[in-house]
Amino acid sequence: MGALDDATKKAQDFVEENKDKVQDALKSEQAEDISDKIMDGVAGAAKKVTGGKFDEQIDDARENVDKHIGNE
């Protein structure tokens, strides 16, 4: 596991050293567009699987996640 631990440490260091750039990327228009498409797909699939029984909860969860990714 040494190589995996090393890669994890390097990734953590990279994120820490570039925290401002990472935050800017997460708040970008491109991140908004991509995240909306992914979340719409996941929410749609969840609604289909649950037969519409939990649509309100799924929509609430999607909206909550959307507040933290992108710029809208």
PQR file of N, CA, C, O and H, with PARSE charges and radii, in Angstrom:
ATOM      1  N   MET A   1       0.816  -1.199   0.000 -0.4000 1.5000
ATOM      2  CA  MET A   1       0.000   0.000   0.000 -0.0000 2.0000
ATOM      3  C   MET A   1       0.852   1.252   0.000  0.5500 1.7000
ATOM      4  O   MET A   1       0.299   2.351  -0.042 -0.5500 1.4000
ATOM      5  N   GLY A   2       2.131   1.145   0.044 -0.4000 1.5000
ATOM      6  CA  GLY A   2       3.008   2.294   0.100 -0.0000 2.0000
ATOM      7  C   GLY A   2       2.807   3.242  -1.069  0.5500 1.7000
ATOM      8  O   GLY A   2       2.767   4.458  -0.880 -0.5500 1.4000
ATOM      9  H   GLY A   2       2.580   0.252   0.078  0.4000 1.0000
ATOM     10  N   ALA A   3       2.680   2.706  -2.265 -0.4000 1.5000
ATOM     11  CA  ALA A   3       2.489   3.546  -3.444 -0.0000 2.0000
ATOM     12  C   ALA A   3       1.159   4.283  -3.389  0.5500 1.7000
ATOM     13  O   ALA A   3       1.080   5.449  -3.775 -0.5500 1.4000
ATOM     14  H   ALA A   3       2.712   1.718  -2.419  0.4000 1.0000
ATOM     15  N   LEU A   4       0.114   3.616  -2.913 -0.4000 1.5000
ATOM     16  CA  LEU A   4      -1.199   4.252  -2.793 -0.0000 2.0000
ATOM     17  C   LEU A   4      -1.166   5.350  -1.739  0.5500 1.7000
ATOM     18  O   LEU A   4      -1.721   6.429  -1.944 -0.5500 1.4000
ATOM     19  H   LEU A   4       0.178   2.669  -2.599  0.4000 1.0000
ATOM     20  N   ASP A   5      -0.521   5.079  -0.623 -0.4000 1.5000
ATOM     21  CA  ASP A   5      -0.388   6.089   0.421 -0.0000 2.0000
ATOM     22  C   ASP A   5       0.387   7.295  -0.083  0.5500 1.7000
ATOM     23  O   ASP A   5       0.036   8.435   0.219 -0.5500 1.4000
ATOM     24  H   ASP A   5      -0.070   4.202  -0.457  0.4000 1.0000
ATOM     25  N   ASP A   6       1.436   7.044  -0.847 -0.4000 1.5000
ATOM     26  CA  ASP A   6       2.249   8.119  -1.411 -0.0000 2.0000
ATOM     27  C   ASP A   6       1.429   8.961  -2.384  0.5500 1.7000
ATOM     28  O   ASP A   6       1.507  10.189  -2.362 -0.5500 1.4000
ATOM     29  H   ASP A   6       1.721   6.117  -1.093  0.4000 1.0000
ATOM     30  N   ALA A   7       0.649   8.310  -3.231 -0.4000 1.5000
ATOM     31  CA  ALA A   7      -0.187   9.028  -4.185 -0.0000 2.0000
ATOM     32  C   ALA A   7      -1.254   9.845  -3.468  0.5500 1.7000
ATOM     33  O   ALA A   7      -1.548  10.971  -3.870 -0.5500 1.4000
ATOM     34  H   ALA A   7       0.585   7.312  -3.249  0.4000 1.0000
ATOM     35  N   THR A   8      -1.831   9.293  -2.418 -0.4000 1.5000
ATOM     36  CA  THR A   8      -2.832  10.010  -1.633 -0.0000 2.0000
ATOM     37  C   THR A   8      -2.221  11.241  -0.988  0.5500 1.7000
ATOM     38  O   THR A   8      -2.820  12.316  -1.008 -0.5500 1.4000
ATOM     39  H   THR A   8      -1.593   8.378  -2.091  0.4000 1.0000
ATOM     40  N   LYS A   9      -1.036  11.093  -0.418 -0.4000 1.5000
ATOM     41  CA  LYS A   9      -0.342  12.218   0.220 -0.0000 2.0000
ATOM     42  C   LYS A   9      -0.032  13.305  -0.804  0.5500 1.7000
ATOM     43  O   LYS A   9      -0.208  14.490  -0.521 -0.5500 1.4000
ATOM     44  H   LYS A   9      -0.550  10.219  -0.402  0.4000 1.0000
ATOM     45  N   LYS A  10       0.428  12.914  -1.988 -0.4000 1.5000
ATOM     46  CA  LYS A  10       0.732  13.895  -3.034 -0.0000 2.0000
ATOM     47  C   LYS A  10      -0.531  14.633  -3.468  0.5500 1.7000
ATOM     48  O   LYS A  10      -0.494  15.842  -3.697 -0.5500 1.4000
ATOM     49  H   LYS A  10       0.572  11.952  -2.218  0.4000 1.0000
ATOM     50  N   ALA A  11      -1.645  13.917  -3.584 -0.4000 1.5000
ATOM     51  CA  ALA A  11      -2.909  14.555  -3.956 -0.0000 2.0000
ATOM     52  C   ALA A  11      -3.362  15.530  -2.882  0.5500 1.7000
ATOM     53  O   ALA A  11      -3.818  16.630  -3.193 -0.5500 1.4000
ATOM     54  H   ALA A  11      -1.675  12.935  -3.398  0.4000 1.0000
ATOM     55  N   GLN A  12      -3.238  15.135  -1.625 -0.4000 1.5000
ATOM     56  CA  GLN A  12      -3.615  16.021  -0.524 -0.0000 2.0000
ATOM     57  C   GLN A  12      -2.734  17.270  -0.502  0.5500 1.7000
ATOM     58  O   GLN A  12      -3.227  18.379  -0.294 -0.5500 1.4000
ATOM     59  H   GLN A  12      -2.867  14.241  -1.373  0.4000 1.0000
ATOM     60  N   ASP A  13      -1.443  17.086  -0.716 -0.4000 1.5000
ATOM     61  CA  ASP A  13      -0.520  18.222  -0.752 -0.0000 2.0000
ATOM     62  C   ASP A  13      -0.866  19.164  -1.907  0.5500 1.7000
ATOM     63  O   ASP A  13      -0.860  20.384  -1.744 -0.5500 1.4000
ATOM     64  H   ASP A  13      -1.043  16.185  -0.886  0.4000 1.0000
ATOM     65  N   PHE A  14      -1.165  18.589  -3.067 -0.4000 1.5000
ATOM     66  CA  PHE A  14      -1.522  19.400  -4.234 -0.0000 2.0000
ATOM     67  C   PHE A  14      -2.762  20.241  -3.947  0.5500 1.7000
ATOM     68  O   PHE A  14      -2.786  21.437  -4.237 -0.5500 1.4000
ATOM     69  H   PHE A  14      -1.169  17.598  -3.199  0.4000 1.0000
ATOM     70  N   VAL A  15      -3.785  19.619  -3.379 -0.4000 1.5000
ATOM     71  CA  VAL A  15      -5.026  20.339  -3.068 -0.0000 2.0000
ATOM     72  C   VAL A  15      -4.746  21.445  -2.053  0.5500 1.7000
ATOM     73  O   VAL A  15      -5.239  22.563  -2.201 -0.5500 1.4000
ATOM     74  H   VAL A  15      -3.766  18.648  -3.143  0.4000 1.0000
ATOM     75  N   GLU A  16      -3.965  21.139  -1.034 -0.4000 1.5000
ATOM     76  CA  GLU A  16      -3.656  22.137  -0.007 -0.0000 2.0000
ATOM     77  C   GLU A  16      -2.871  23.310  -0.597  0.5500 1.7000
ATOM     78  O   GLU A  16      -3.147  24.464  -0.270 -0.5500 1.4000
ATOM     79  H   GLU A  16      -3.564  20.231  -0.914  0.4000 1.0000
ATOM     80  N   GLU A  17      -1.912  23.027  -1.450 -0.4000 1.5000
ATOM     81  CA  GLU A  17      -1.083  24.071  -2.052 -0.0000 2.0000
ATOM     82  C   GLU A  17      -1.860  24.908  -3.059  0.5500 1.7000
ATOM     83  O   GLU A  17      -1.495  26.055  -3.319 -0.5500 1.4000
ATOM     84  H   GLU A  17      -1.688  22.089  -1.716  0.4000 1.0000
ATOM     85  N   ASN A  18      -2.921  24.355  -3.625 -0.4000 1.5000
ATOM     86  CA  ASN A  18      -3.690  25.036  -4.663 -0.0000 2.0000
ATOM     87  C   ASN A  18      -5.137  25.262  -4.246  0.5500 1.7000
ATOM     88  O   ASN A  18      -6.038  25.271  -5.085 -0.5500 1.4000
ATOM     89  H   ASN A  18      -3.218  23.424  -3.414  0.4000 1.0000
ATOM     90  N   LYS A  19      -5.352  25.444  -2.953 -0.4000 1.5000
ATOM     91  CA  LYS A  19      -6.696  25.559  -2.400 -0.0000 2.0000
ATOM     92  C   LYS A  19      -7.520  26.635  -3.100  0.5500 1.7000
ATOM     93  O   LYS A  19      -8.689  26.408  -3.413 -0.5500 1.4000
ATOM     94  H   LYS A  19      -4.619  25.436  -2.272  0.4000 1.0000
ATOM     95  N   ASP A  20      -6.930  27.799  -3.348 -0.4000 1.5000
ATOM     96  CA  ASP A  20      -7.658  28.893  -4.004 -0.0000 2.0000
ATOM     97  C   ASP A  20      -8.070  28.520  -5.423  0.5500 1.7000
ATOM     98  O   ASP A  20      -9.192  28.803  -5.842 -0.5500 1.4000
ATOM     99  H   ASP A  20      -5.981  27.983  -3.094  0.4000 1.0000
ATOM    100  N   LYS A  21      -7.167  27.889  -6.160 -0.4000 1.5000
ATOM    101  CA  LYS A  21      -7.478  27.489  -7.536 -0.0000 2.0000
ATOM    102  C   LYS A  21      -8.556  26.410  -7.565  0.5500 1.7000
ATOM    103  O   LYS A  21      -9.424  26.418  -8.437 -0.5500 1.4000
ATOM    104  H   LYS A  21      -6.255  27.659  -5.820  0.4000 1.0000
ATOM    105  N   VAL A  22      -8.499  25.480  -6.610 -0.4000 1.5000
ATOM    106  CA  VAL A  22      -9.509  24.421  -6.534 -0.0000 2.0000
ATOM    107  C   VAL A  22     -10.875  25.035  -6.249  0.5500 1.7000
ATOM    108  O   VAL A  22     -11.866  24.666  -6.880 -0.5500 1.4000
ATOM    109  H   VAL A  22      -7.793  25.473  -5.902  0.4000 1.0000
ATOM    110  N   GLN A  23     -10.930  25.966  -5.304 -0.4000 1.5000
ATOM    111  CA  GLN A  23     -12.197  26.628  -4.982 -0.0000 2.0000
ATOM    112  C   GLN A  23     -12.731  27.399  -6.181  0.5500 1.7000
ATOM    113  O   GLN A  23     -13.930  27.366  -6.457 -0.5500 1.4000
ATOM    114  H   GLN A  23     -10.125  26.266  -4.792  0.4000 1.0000
ATOM    115  N   ASP A  24     -11.846  28.097  -6.899 -0.4000 1.5000
ATOM    116  CA  ASP A  24     -12.271  28.830  -8.099 -0.0000 2.0000
ATOM    117  C   ASP A  24     -12.839  27.882  -9.142  0.5500 1.7000
ATOM    118  O   ASP A  24     -13.842  28.189  -9.786 -0.5500 1.4000
ATOM    119  H   ASP A  24     -10.871  28.124  -6.675  0.4000 1.0000
ATOM    120  N   ALA A  25     -12.193  26.719  -9.310 -0.4000 1.5000
ATOM    121  CA  ALA A  25     -12.674  25.745 -10.291 -0.0000 2.0000
ATOM    122  C   ALA A  25     -14.040  25.205  -9.892  0.5500 1.7000
ATOM    123  O   ALA A  25     -14.904  25.018 -10.748 -0.5500 1.4000
ATOM    124  H   ALA A  25     -11.378  26.470  -8.787  0.4000 1.0000
ATOM    125  N   LEU A  26     -14.243  24.953  -8.604 -0.4000 1.5000
ATOM    126  CA  LEU A  26     -15.534  24.435  -8.140 -0.0000 2.0000
ATOM    127  C   LEU A  26     -16.646  25.461  -8.280  0.5500 1.7000
ATOM    128  O   LEU A  26     -17.819  25.095  -8.361 -0.5500 1.4000
ATOM    129  H   LEU A  26     -13.541  25.106  -7.909  0.4000 1.0000
ATOM    130  N   LYS A  27     -16.296  26.733  -8.310 -0.4000 1.5000
ATOM    131  CA  LYS A  27     -17.289  27.800  -8.413 -0.0000 2.0000
ATOM    132  C   LYS A  27     -17.409  28.345  -9.840  0.5500 1.7000
ATOM    133  O   LYS A  27     -17.996  29.407 -10.044 -0.5500 1.4000
ATOM    134  H   LYS A  27     -15.343  27.030  -8.244  0.4000 1.0000
ATOM    135  N   SER A  28     -16.872  27.647 -10.807 -0.4000 1.5000
ATOM    136  CA  SER A  28     -16.875  28.124 -12.193 -0.0000 2.0000
ATOM    137  C   SER A  28     -18.173  27.762 -12.919  0.5500 1.7000
ATOM    138  O   SER A  28     -18.935  26.901 -12.478 -0.5500 1.4000
ATOM    139  H   SER A  28     -16.395  26.784 -10.642  0.4000 1.0000
ATOM    140  N   GLU A  29     -18.396  28.435 -14.028 -0.4000 1.5000
ATOM    141  CA  GLU A  29     -19.565  28.155 -14.865 -0.0000 2.0000
ATOM    142  C   GLU A  29     -19.492  26.733 -15.428  0.5500 1.7000
ATOM    143  O   GLU A  29     -20.508  26.044 -15.525 -0.5500 1.4000
ATOM    144  H   GLU A  29     -17.777  29.134 -14.386  0.4000 1.0000
ATOM    145  N   GLN A  30     -18.295  26.307 -15.793 -0.4000 1.5000
ATOM    146  CA  GLN A  30     -18.123  24.954 -16.332 -0.0000 2.0000
ATOM    147  C   GLN A  30     -18.486  23.910 -15.270  0.5500 1.7000
ATOM    148  O   GLN A  30     -19.156  22.924 -15.577 -0.5500 1.4000
ATOM    149  H   GLN A  30     -17.470  26.866 -15.714  0.4000 1.0000
ATOM    150  N   ALA A  31     -18.054  24.120 -14.040 -0.4000 1.5000
ATOM    151  CA  ALA A  31     -18.405  23.187 -12.970 -0.0000 2.0000
ATOM    152  C   ALA A  31     -19.906  23.180 -12.751  0.5500 1.7000
ATOM    153  O   ALA A  31     -20.496  22.127 -12.505 -0.5500 1.4000
ATOM    154  H   ALA A  31     -17.509  24.921 -13.791  0.4000 1.0000
ATOM    155  N   GLU A  32     -20.529  24.351 -12.840 -0.4000 1.5000
ATOM    156  CA  GLU A  32     -21.991  24.447 -12.689 -0.0000 2.0000
ATOM    157  C   GLU A  32     -22.700  23.613 -13.752  0.5500 1.7000
ATOM    158  O   GLU A  32     -23.606  22.840 -13.440 -0.5500 1.4000
ATOM    159  H   GLU A  32     -20.050  25.205 -13.041  0.4000 1.0000
ATOM    160  N   ASP A  33     -22.285  23.774 -15.005 -0.4000 1.5000
ATOM    161  CA  ASP A  33     -22.926  23.038 -16.106 -0.0000 2.0000
ATOM    162  C   ASP A  33     -22.760  21.530 -15.953  0.5500 1.7000
ATOM    163  O   ASP A  33     -23.717  20.769 -16.098 -0.5500 1.4000
ATOM    164  H   ASP A  33     -21.549  24.402 -15.258  0.4000 1.0000
ATOM    165  N   ILE A  34     -21.540  21.113 -15.661 -0.4000 1.5000
ATOM    166  CA  ILE A  34     -21.271  19.683 -15.522 -0.0000 2.0000
ATOM    167  C   ILE A  34     -22.016  19.098 -14.325  0.5500 1.7000
ATOM    168  O   ILE A  34     -22.633  18.037 -14.426 -0.5500 1.4000
ATOM    169  H   ILE A  34     -20.762  21.731 -15.544  0.4000 1.0000
ATOM    170  N   SER A  35     -21.954  19.794 -13.199 -0.4000 1.5000
ATOM    171  CA  SER A  35     -22.612  19.265 -12.002 -0.0000 2.0000
ATOM    172  C   SER A  35     -24.123  19.209 -12.181  0.5500 1.7000
ATOM    173  O   SER A  35     -24.766  18.269 -11.712 -0.5500 1.4000
ATOM    174  H   SER A  35     -21.453  20.655 -13.118  0.4000 1.0000
ATOM    175  N   ASP A  36     -24.697  20.204 -12.854 -0.4000 1.5000
ATOM    176  CA  ASP A  36     -26.146  20.174 -13.099 -0.0000 2.0000
ATOM    177  C   ASP A  36     -26.543  18.959 -13.926  0.5500 1.7000
ATOM    178  O   ASP A  36     -27.534  18.296 -13.620 -0.5500 1.4000
ATOM    179  H   ASP A  36     -24.175  20.967 -13.235  0.4000 1.0000
ATOM    180  N   LYS A  37     -25.782  18.667 -14.961 -0.4000 1.5000
ATOM    181  CA  LYS A  37     -26.090  17.512 -15.807 -0.0000 2.0000
ATOM    182  C   LYS A  37     -25.979  16.203 -15.022  0.5500 1.7000
ATOM    183  O   LYS A  37     -26.834  15.325 -15.133 -0.5500 1.4000
ATOM    184  H   LYS A  37     -24.977  19.206 -15.209  0.4000 1.0000
ATOM    185  N   ILE A  38     -24.927  16.091 -14.238 -0.4000 1.5000
ATOM    186  CA  ILE A  38     -24.733  14.867 -13.450 -0.0000 2.0000
ATOM    187  C   ILE A  38     -25.841  14.725 -12.408  0.5500 1.7000
ATOM    188  O   ILE A  38     -26.437  13.657 -12.264 -0.5500 1.4000
ATOM    189  H   ILE A  38     -24.232  16.805 -14.147  0.4000 1.0000
ATOM    190  N   MET A  39     -26.110  15.805 -11.687 -0.4000 1.5000
ATOM    191  CA  MET A  39     -27.133  15.731 -10.634 -0.0000 2.0000
ATOM    192  C   MET A  39     -28.522  15.502 -11.207  0.5500 1.7000
ATOM    193  O   MET A  39     -29.326  14.797 -10.597 -0.5500 1.4000
ATOM    194  H   MET A  39     -25.626  16.673 -11.803  0.4000 1.0000
ATOM    195  N   ASP A  40     -28.826  16.080 -12.367 -0.4000 1.5000
ATOM    196  CA  ASP A  40     -30.115  15.828 -13.008 -0.0000 2.0000
ATOM    197  C   ASP A  40     -30.255  14.350 -13.358  0.5500 1.7000
ATOM    198  O   ASP A  40     -31.315  13.753 -13.168 -0.5500 1.4000
ATOM    199  H   ASP A  40     -28.173  16.652 -12.863  0.4000 1.0000
ATOM    200  N   GLY A  41     -29.168  13.769 -13.873 -0.4000 1.5000
ATOM    201  CA  GLY A  41     -29.202  12.352 -14.216 -0.0000 2.0000
ATOM    202  C   GLY A  41     -29.364  11.456 -13.008  0.5500 1.7000
ATOM    203  O   GLY A  41     -30.145  10.504 -13.032 -0.5500 1.4000
ATOM    204  H   GLY A  41     -28.308  14.254 -14.028  0.4000 1.0000
ATOM    205  N   VAL A  42     -28.627  11.758 -11.948 -0.4000 1.5000
ATOM    206  CA  VAL A  42     -28.712  10.961 -10.727 -0.0000 2.0000
ATOM    207  C   VAL A  42     -30.097  11.101 -10.097  0.5500 1.7000
ATOM    208  O   VAL A  42     -30.697  10.111  -9.679 -0.5500 1.4000
ATOM    209  H   VAL A  42     -27.993  12.532 -11.928  0.4000 1.0000
ATOM    210  N   ALA A  43     -30.600  12.339 -10.031 -0.4000 1.5000
ATOM    211  CA  ALA A  43     -31.928  12.564  -9.447 -0.0000 2.0000
ATOM    212  C   ALA A  43     -32.999  11.847 -10.269  0.5500 1.7000
ATOM    213  O   ALA A  43     -33.903  11.230  -9.705 -0.5500 1.4000
ATOM    214  H   ALA A  43     -30.112  13.143 -10.371  0.4000 1.0000
ATOM    215  N   GLY A  44     -32.904  11.925 -11.580 -0.4000 1.5000
ATOM    216  CA  GLY A  44     -33.872  11.247 -12.441 -0.0000 2.0000
ATOM    217  C   GLY A  44     -33.849   9.744 -12.248  0.5500 1.7000
ATOM    218  O   GLY A  44     -34.897   9.100 -12.190 -0.5500 1.4000
ATOM    219  H   GLY A  44     -32.170  12.427 -12.038  0.4000 1.0000
ATOM    220  N   ALA A  45     -32.646   9.185 -12.149 -0.4000 1.5000
ATOM    221  CA  ALA A  45     -32.526   7.741 -11.939 -0.0000 2.0000
ATOM    222  C   ALA A  45     -33.089   7.343 -10.572  0.5500 1.7000
ATOM    223  O   ALA A  45     -33.776   6.329 -10.449 -0.5500 1.4000
ATOM    224  H   ALA A  45     -31.795   9.708 -12.196  0.4000 1.0000
ATOM    225  N   ALA A  46     -32.793   8.144  -9.554 -0.4000 1.5000
ATOM    226  CA  ALA A  46     -33.306   7.842  -8.205 -0.0000 2.0000
ATOM    227  C   ALA A  46     -34.825   7.908  -8.174  0.5500 1.7000
ATOM    228  O   ALA A  46     -35.473   7.082  -7.531 -0.5500 1.4000
ATOM    229  H   ALA A  46     -32.235   8.968  -9.655  0.4000 1.0000
ATOM    230  N   LYS A  47     -35.389   8.885  -8.863 -0.4000 1.5000
ATOM    231  CA  LYS A  47     -36.853   9.000  -8.907 -0.0000 2.0000
ATOM    232  C   LYS A  47     -37.476   7.800  -9.617  0.5500 1.7000
ATOM    233  O   LYS A  47     -38.523   7.292  -9.215 -0.5500 1.4000
ATOM    234  H   LYS A  47     -34.862   9.556  -9.385  0.4000 1.0000
ATOM    235  N   LYS A  48     -36.812   7.366 -10.670 -0.4000 1.5000
ATOM    236  CA  LYS A  48     -37.327   6.215 -11.424 -0.0000 2.0000
ATOM    237  C   LYS A  48     -37.270   4.946 -10.569  0.5500 1.7000
ATOM    238  O   LYS A  48     -38.221   4.163 -10.544 -0.5500 1.4000
ATOM    239  H   LYS A  48     -35.961   7.779 -10.996  0.4000 1.0000
ATOM    240  N   VAL A  49     -36.157   4.751  -9.876 -0.4000 1.5000
ATOM    241  CA  VAL A  49     -35.977   3.560  -9.050 -0.0000 2.0000
ATOM    242  C   VAL A  49     -36.973   3.538  -7.893  0.5500 1.7000
ATOM    243  O   VAL A  49     -37.477   2.477  -7.526 -0.5500 1.4000
ATOM    244  H   VAL A  49     -35.385   5.386  -9.897  0.4000 1.0000
ATOM    245  N   THR A  50     -37.256   4.702  -7.321 -0.4000 1.5000
ATOM    246  CA  THR A  50     -38.151   4.758  -6.167 -0.0000 2.0000
ATOM    247  C   THR A  50     -39.614   4.919  -6.567  0.5500 1.7000
ATOM    248  O   THR A  50     -40.492   5.014  -5.709 -0.5500 1.4000
ATOM    249  H   THR A  50     -36.847   5.564  -7.619  0.4000 1.0000
ATOM    250  N   GLY A  51     -39.867   4.948  -7.845 -0.4000 1.5000
ATOM    251  CA  GLY A  51     -41.246   5.030  -8.316 -0.0000 2.0000
ATOM    252  C   GLY A  51     -41.948   6.325  -7.956  0.5500 1.7000
ATOM    253  O   GLY A  51     -43.175   6.363  -7.865 -0.5500 1.4000
ATOM    254  H   GLY A  51     -39.154   4.871  -8.542  0.4000 1.0000
ATOM    255  N   GLY A  52     -41.181   7.389  -7.748 -0.4000 1.5000
ATOM    256  CA  GLY A  52     -41.769   8.684  -7.447 -0.0000 2.0000
ATOM    257  C   GLY A  52     -42.147   8.883  -5.989  0.5500 1.7000
ATOM    258  O   GLY A  52     -42.675   9.932  -5.620 -0.5500 1.4000
ATOM    259  H   GLY A  52     -40.184   7.359  -7.822  0.4000 1.0000
ATOM    260  N   LYS A  53     -41.880   7.885  -5.160 -0.4000 1.5000
ATOM    261  CA  LYS A  53     -42.278   7.967  -3.752 -0.0000 2.0000
ATOM    262  C   LYS A  53     -41.460   8.985  -2.956  0.5500 1.7000
ATOM    263  O   LYS A  53     -41.922   9.490  -1.933 -0.5500 1.4000
ATOM    264  H   LYS A  53     -41.451   7.033  -5.460  0.4000 1.0000
ATOM    265  N   PHE A  54     -40.255   9.286  -3.421 -0.4000 1.5000
ATOM    266  CA  PHE A  54     -39.363  10.164  -2.672 -0.0000 2.0000
ATOM    267  C   PHE A  54     -38.899  11.364  -3.500  0.5500 1.7000
ATOM    268  O   PHE A  54     -37.816  11.900  -3.264 -0.5500 1.4000
ATOM    269  H   PHE A  54     -39.879   8.876  -4.252  0.4000 1.0000
ATOM    270  N   ASP A  55     -39.705  11.780  -4.455 -0.4000 1.5000
ATOM    271  CA  ASP A  55     -39.311  12.875  -5.351 -0.0000 2.0000
ATOM    272  C   ASP A  55     -38.940  14.145  -4.587  0.5500 1.7000
ATOM    273  O   ASP A  55     -37.947  14.796  -4.913 -0.5500 1.4000
ATOM    274  H   ASP A  55     -40.585  11.345  -4.646  0.4000 1.0000
ATOM    275  N   GLU A  56     -39.721  14.496  -3.585 -0.4000 1.5000
ATOM    276  CA  GLU A  56     -39.448  15.730  -2.846 -0.0000 2.0000
ATOM    277  C   GLU A  56     -38.104  15.653  -2.118  0.5500 1.7000
ATOM    278  O   GLU A  56     -37.342  16.620  -2.130 -0.5500 1.4000
ATOM    279  H   GLU A  56     -40.528  13.967  -3.321  0.4000 1.0000
ATOM    280  N   GLN A  57     -37.810  14.528  -1.493 -0.4000 1.5000
ATOM    281  CA  GLN A  57     -36.548  14.361  -0.783 -0.0000 2.0000
ATOM    282  C   GLN A  57     -35.375  14.364  -1.758  0.5500 1.7000
ATOM    283  O   GLN A  57     -34.317  14.924  -1.468 -0.5500 1.4000
ATOM    284  H   GLN A  57     -38.429  13.743  -1.483  0.4000 1.0000
ATOM    285  N   ILE A  58     -35.567  13.742  -2.902 -0.4000 1.5000
ATOM    286  CA  ILE A  58     -34.517  13.705  -3.920 -0.0000 2.0000
ATOM    287  C   ILE A  58     -34.247  15.117  -4.435  0.5500 1.7000
ATOM    288  O   ILE A  58     -33.092  15.513  -4.589 -0.5500 1.4000
ATOM    289  H   ILE A  58     -36.426  13.287  -3.138  0.4000 1.0000
ATOM    290  N   ASP A  59     -35.304  15.871  -4.699 -0.4000 1.5000
ATOM    291  CA  ASP A  59     -35.136  17.248  -5.165 -0.0000 2.0000
ATOM    292  C   ASP A  59     -34.443  18.110  -4.110  0.5500 1.7000
ATOM    293  O   ASP A  59     -33.598  18.940  -4.447 -0.5500 1.4000
ATOM    294  H   ASP A  59     -36.242  15.550  -4.574  0.4000 1.0000
ATOM    295  N   ASP A  60     -34.792  17.920  -2.847 -0.4000 1.5000
ATOM    296  CA  ASP A  60     -34.157  18.669  -1.763 -0.0000 2.0000
ATOM    297  C   ASP A  60     -32.663  18.353  -1.677  0.5500 1.7000
ATOM    298  O   ASP A  60     -31.838  19.253  -1.524 -0.5500 1.4000
ATOM    299  H   ASP A  60     -35.478  17.246  -2.574  0.4000 1.0000
ATOM    300  N   ALA A  61     -32.329  17.078  -1.776 -0.4000 1.5000
ATOM    301  CA  ALA A  61     -30.926  16.661  -1.715 -0.0000 2.0000
ATOM    302  C   ALA A  61     -30.156  17.232  -2.901  0.5500 1.7000
ATOM    303  O   ALA A  61     -29.035  17.713  -2.735 -0.5500 1.4000
ATOM    304  H   ALA A  61     -32.999  16.346  -1.900  0.4000 1.0000
ATOM    305  N   ARG A  62     -30.746  17.183  -4.099 -0.4000 1.5000
ATOM    306  CA  ARG A  62     -30.096  17.717  -5.285 -0.0000 2.0000
ATOM    307  C   ARG A  62     -29.841  19.211  -5.133  0.5500 1.7000
ATOM    308  O   ARG A  62     -28.763  19.699  -5.472 -0.5500 1.4000
ATOM    309  H   ARG A  62     -31.656  16.792  -4.234  0.4000 1.0000
ATOM    310  N   GLU A  63     -30.827  19.931  -4.625 -0.4000 1.5000
ATOM    311  CA  GLU A  63     -30.701  21.374  -4.440 -0.0000 2.0000
ATOM    312  C   GLU A  63     -29.608  21.701  -3.420  0.5500 1.7000
ATOM    313  O   GLU A  63     -28.840  22.644  -3.608 -0.5500 1.4000
ATOM    314  H   GLU A  63     -31.702  19.534  -4.349  0.4000 1.0000
ATOM    315  N   ASN A  64     -29.543  20.928  -2.353 -0.4000 1.5000
ATOM    316  CA  ASN A  64     -28.526  21.146  -1.326 -0.0000 2.0000
ATOM    317  C   ASN A  64     -27.118  20.951  -1.890  0.5500 1.7000
ATOM    318  O   ASN A  64     -26.224  21.754  -1.622 -0.5500 1.4000
ATOM    319  H   ASN A  64     -30.167  20.161  -2.200  0.4000 1.0000
ATOM    320  N   VAL A  65     -26.925  19.906  -2.655 -0.4000 1.5000
ATOM    321  CA  VAL A  65     -25.608  19.653  -3.266 -0.0000 2.0000
ATOM    322  C   VAL A  65     -25.287  20.765  -4.255  0.5500 1.7000
ATOM    323  O   VAL A  65     -24.146  21.221  -4.317 -0.5500 1.4000
ATOM    324  H   VAL A  65     -27.651  19.253  -2.873  0.4000 1.0000
ATOM    325  N   ASP A  66     -26.267  21.205  -5.024 -0.4000 1.5000
ATOM    326  CA  ASP A  66     -26.057  22.218  -6.052 -0.0000 2.0000
ATOM    327  C   ASP A  66     -25.571  23.542  -5.448  0.5500 1.7000
ATOM    328  O   ASP A  66     -24.845  24.291  -6.102 -0.5500 1.4000
ATOM    329  H   ASP A  66     -27.195  20.834  -4.974  0.4000 1.0000
ATOM    330  N   LYS A  67     -25.961  23.823  -4.230 -0.4000 1.5000
ATOM    331  CA  LYS A  67     -25.525  25.068  -3.574 -0.0000 2.0000
ATOM    332  C   LYS A  67     -24.018  25.093  -3.348  0.5500 1.7000
ATOM    333  O   LYS A  67     -23.432  26.167  -3.217 -0.5500 1.4000
ATOM    334  H   LYS A  67     -26.550  23.214  -3.699  0.4000 1.0000
ATOM    335  N   HIS A  68     -23.390  23.936  -3.303 -0.4000 1.5000
ATOM    336  CA  HIS A  68     -21.973  23.850  -2.968 -0.0000 2.0000
ATOM    337  C   HIS A  68     -21.064  23.671  -4.177  0.5500 1.7000
ATOM    338  O   HIS A  68     -19.842  23.696  -4.035 -0.5500 1.4000
ATOM    339  H   HIS A  68     -23.866  23.063  -3.410  0.4000 1.0000
ATOM    340  N   ILE A  69     -21.637  23.492  -5.359 -0.4000 1.5000
ATOM    341  CA  ILE A  69     -20.835  23.283  -6.560 -0.0000 2.0000
ATOM    342  C   ILE A  69     -21.295  24.245  -7.631  0.5500 1.7000
ATOM    343  O   ILE A  69     -22.495  24.420  -7.845 -0.5500 1.4000
ATOM    344  H   ILE A  69     -22.630  23.471  -5.474  0.4000 1.0000
ATOM    345  N   GLY A  70     -20.352  24.864  -8.300 -0.4000 1.5000
ATOM    346  CA  GLY A  70     -20.688  25.791  -9.375 -0.0000 2.0000
ATOM    347  C   GLY A  70     -20.894  27.191  -8.858  0.5500 1.7000
ATOM    348  O   GLY A  70     -20.479  27.521  -7.747 -0.5500 1.4000
ATOM    349  H   GLY A  70     -19.378  24.721  -8.127  0.4000 1.0000
ATOM    350  N   ASN A  71     -21.538  28.019  -9.666 -0.4000 1.5000
ATOM    351  CA  ASN A  71     -21.657  29.430  -9.321 -0.0000 2.0000
ATOM    352  C   ASN A  71     -23.097  29.905  -9.226  0.5500 1.7000
ATOM    353  O   ASN A  71     -23.335  31.111  -9.170 -0.5500 1.4000
ATOM    354  H   ASN A  71     -21.875  27.751 -10.569  0.4000 1.0000
ATOM    355  N   GLU A  72     -24.042  29.016  -9.207 -0.4000 1.5000
ATOM    356  CA  GLU A  72     -25.451  29.409  -9.085 -0.0000 2.0000
ATOM    357  C   GLU A  72     -26.085  28.736  -7.892  0.5500 1.7000
ATOM    358  O   GLU A  72     -27.268  28.941  -7.624 -0.5500 1.4000
ATOM    359  H   GLU A  72     -23.849  28.036  -9.252  0.4000 1.0000
TER
END
